[in-house]
């Protein structure tokens, strides 16, 4: 099924650089040799500020109260002021 998925896909995302390299050099090397531009490495992770805001509302409130605003949700570097 993985072979069929690669054939029918525009891109193959290994997500982490290590995983992408394993796909390109070991698991799907023949496909990579044939269509190297199909293999990409894009991480679509959750930002730390979003994770804190949703997973730990008490910590989110602490940040907002301590910093005096909720701007840290847009600019995570503001947390350096803590």
Secondary structure, 3 states (H helix, E strand, C coil): CHHHHHHHCCCEECCCHHHHHHHHHHHCHHHHHHCHHHEECCCCCCCHHHHHHHHCHHHHHHHHHHHCCCHHHCCHHHHHHC
